[in-house]
Amino acid sequence: AGMLAAIALADGIVVPAFRAKAAAADDERTRTRILRHPLLGAVAVIGVMLVAVFAAMDEIVAPSLVLAAGLSGDALALFLALAGAAAMTASALFAAFGDRIGHRALFIGGIAVMAAGMVLLALLPPALALVVAPVPIGLGVGHLWPLIVTAIHRQVPTSDRGRVIGTLSAVILLAQPFAALGAGPAVDVLGPATMTSLIAGLVVLALVASLLAPGLRRLGRAP
């Protein structure tokens, strides 16, 4: 919360208090264009949900599971290291081999793998879950943002790409801290185990949405 306040203060000092109406109108048109686009709207909504879930799990839920199980800080460090290494591996594999596989299959498959990891985190004993679950979670989420950027490059004209990518990046950067801020009180009320199950359910919901979203059939194709 303090970091968000500092960022808001810095914005107020650095960014001019007034903005050209044309620029504000361009921003509004960009947001509308993303949400109304069959493909970009689907990947934006699902992608932001997954980023929020990952941030809440990484920053709040996993540490709470460690504390509730009476484990040491080493267990949390191992969980975060495994998740980070798996995410980087998924991103590197996408860079090397992504175009050889259908992007819709990669997108849905990534969510499915992440969902499997979250279910393992919810069902297994914490000492085992914190070792087993982070690998599929990281592998599932690591390549999703590069895949979304690739879709933007293929679907959006060159003149609008920077604005579209910037808008989605800003939304994602906002989703991360707000998800963590919301997860803290939720863990206090529901408990870490219930909160983990709830997050796993949200990822499964994102998987179902990705399977049903007609716009995702265009993923990987030219406009």
C-alpha positions in Angstrom: 0.0 0.0 0.0 2.9 2.3 0.8 4.5 1.6 -2.6 1.3 2.3 -4.4 1.0 5.6 -2.6 4.6 6.5 -3.5 3.9 5.7 -7.1 0.8 7.8 -7.1 2.7 10.7 -5.6 5.5 10.4 -8.1 3.0 10.3 -11.0 1.4 13.5 -9.6 4.8 15.3 -9.6 6.2 14.0 -12.8 3.2 13.6 -15.1 1.5 17.0 -16.1 -1.7 17.6 -14.3 -3.4 18.2 -17.7 -3.6 16.0 -20.7 -4.6 16.7 -24.3 -8.1 15.6 -25.0 -7.0 13.8 -28.1 -4.5 11.7 -26.1 -7.2 10.8 -23.5 -9.6 9.9 -26.4 -6.9 7.7 -27.9 -6.5 5.9 -24.6 -10.2 5.3 -24.3 -10.4 4.0 -27.9 -7.4 1.7 -27.2 -9.2 0.2 -24.1 -12.4 -0.2 -26.1 -10.6 -1.8 -29.0 -8.9 -4.4 -26.8 -12.1 -5.4 -25.0 -14.2 -5.6 -28.2 -11.6 -7.5 -30.2 -12.6 -11.2 -30.1 -9.0 -12.4 -29.6 -7.4 -9.6 -27.6 -10.4 -9.2 -25.3 -10.2 -12.9 -24.4 -6.5 -13.0 -23.8 -6.6 -9.7 -21.9 -9.3 -10.8 -19.5 -8.0 -14.3 -18.9 -4.4 -13.1 -18.8 -5.0 -10.4 -16.2 -6.9 -12.9 -14.1 -4.0 -15.4 -14.2 -1.5 -12.7 -13.4 -3.6 -11.6 -10.4 -3.9 -15.2 -9.2 -0.1 -15.8 -9.6 0.7 -12.6 -7.7 -1.6 -13.4 -4.8 -0.3 -17.0 -4.6 3.4 -15.9 -4.8 3.3 -13.0 -2.4 0.5 -14.0 0.1 -0.8 -17.5 -0.1 2.4 -19.5 -0.3 4.0 -17.7 2.6 0.8 -18.2 4.6 0.9 -21.9 3.8 4.5 -22.1 5.1 3.6 -20.3 8.3 0.5 -22.4 8.9 2.4 -25.6 8.4 5.2 -24.5 10.7 7.8 -24.9 8.0 11.0 -22.9 7.8 11.8 -20.0 5.4 13.8 -22.5 3.3 10.6 -24.1 2.2 9.3 -20.8 0.9 12.6 -20.0 -0.8 12.6 -23.3 -2.6 9.0 -22.8 -3.7 9.7 -19.4 -5.1 13.0 -20.6 -6.8 11.3 -23.6 -8.4 8.4 -21.5 -9.7 10.7 -18.8 -11.0 13.0 -21.3 -12.7 10.1 -23.1 -14.3 8.6 -19.9 -15.6 11.9 -18.8 -17.1 12.3 -22.2 -18.7 8.8 -22.0 -20.2 9.5 -18.6 -21.6 12.8 -19.8 -23.2 11.2 -22.8 -24.7 8.5 -20.6 -26.2 11.2 -18.4 -27.8 12.9 -21.4 -29.2 10.0 -23.6 -30.3 6.8 -21.6 -29.9 6.1 -21.2 -33.6 6.2 -25.0 -34.2 3.2 -25.5 -31.9 -0.3 -24.0 -32.3 -0.5 -20.9 -30.1 -4.1 -21.7 -29.0 -2.9 -25.1 -27.8 0.0 -23.5 -26.0 -2.2 -20.9 -24.3 -4.8 -23.4 -23.2 -2.2 -26.0 -22.3 -0.3 -23.5 -20.2 -3.5 -22.7 -18.2 -4.2 -26.4 -17.8 -0.7 -27.1 -16.5 -0.9 -24.1 -14.1 -4.4 -25.3 -12.9 -2.8 -28.8 -12.2 -0.1 -27.1 -10.1 -2.7 -25.1 -8.2 -4.8 -28.2 -7.5 -1.7 -30.0 -6.3 -0.9 -27.0 -4.0 -4.5 -27.2 -2.6 -4.7 -31.0 -2.1 -1.3 -32.2 -1.1 0.2 -31.7 2.4 2.1 -28.4 2.5 5.5 -29.9 2.9 5.1 -31.9 -0.3 2.9 -29.4 -2.2 5.5 -26.6 -1.8 8.0 -28.8 -3.7 5.8 -30.4 -6.3 3.4 -27.7 -7.2 5.7 -24.7 -8.2 7.1 -26.5 -11.2 3.8 -26.9 -13.1 2.6 -23.5 -12.0 5.8 -21.9 -13.4 5.8 -23.9 -16.6 2.1 -23.0 -17.1 2.4 -19.3 -16.7 5.9 -18.5 -17.9 5.2 -18.3 -21.7 1.7 -16.7 -21.5 2.9 -13.1 -21.7 5.3 -13.6 -24.6 2.5 -15.5 -26.4 0.1 -12.6 -25.8 2.6 -10.1 -27.1 3.1 -12.3 -30.2 -0.7 -12.3 -30.7 -0.7 -8.5 -30.5 2.0 -8.2 -33.1 0.0 -10.4 -35.5 -3.4 -8.8 -34.9 -2.7 -5.1 -34.4 -1.3 -2.6 -37.0 2.2 -1.3 -36.4 1.0 2.2 -35.5 -1.2 0.9 -32.6 1.0 -1.9 -31.2 2.9 0.3 -28.7 -0.3 1.7 -27.3 -2.0 -1.7 -27.0 1.0 -3.4 -25.4 1.4 -0.4 -23.0 -2.2 -0.5 -22.0 -2.2 -4.2 -21.2 1.1 -3.9 -19.4 -0.3 -1.1 -17.2 -3.4 -3.2 -16.3 -1.2 -6.1 -15.4 1.1 -3.9 -13.3 -2.0 -2.7 -11.4 -3.5 -6.1 -11.0 -0.4 -7.6 -9.2 -0.3 -5.3 -6.1 -4.1 -5.1 -5.8 -4.4 -8.9 -6.0 -1.8 -9.2 -3.2 -3.6 -6.5 -1.1 -6.9 -8.3 -1.5 -5.4 -11.7 -0.8 -4.0 -10.7 2.7 -7.4 -10.0 4.4 -8.9 -13.0 2.5 -6.3 -15.3 4.0 -7.0 -13.9 7.5 -10.8 -14.6 7.1 -10.8 -17.8 5.1 -7.4 -19.4 6.1 -4.6 -20.3 3.8 -5.9 -23.7 2.8 -9.4 -22.4 1.8 -7.8 -19.5 0.0 -5.5 -21.9 -2.0 -8.6 -24.0 -3.0 -10.4 -20.8 -4.1 -7.4 -19.7 -6.2 -7.2 -23.2 -7.7 -10.9 -22.9 -8.6 -10.2 -19.5 -10.3 -7.5 -21.0 -12.5 -9.8 -23.9 -13.4 -12.5 -21.3 -14.3 -9.9 -19.5 -16.5 -9.2 -22.9 -18.2 -12.9 -23.4 -19.0 -13.2 -19.9 -20.3 -10.2 -20.4 -22.6 -11.8 -23.6 -24.0 -15.1 -21.9 -24.7 -13.9 -18.4 -25.9 -14.4 -18.4 -29.7 -11.9 -15.6 -30.1 -9.0 -17.8 -29.0 -9.4 -19.9 -32.2 -7.7 -17.0 -34.0 -4.7 -17.2 -31.7 -1.5 -17.5 -33.8 -3.2 -16.5 -37.0 -2.9 -13.3 -39.0 -5.8 -10.9 -38.8 
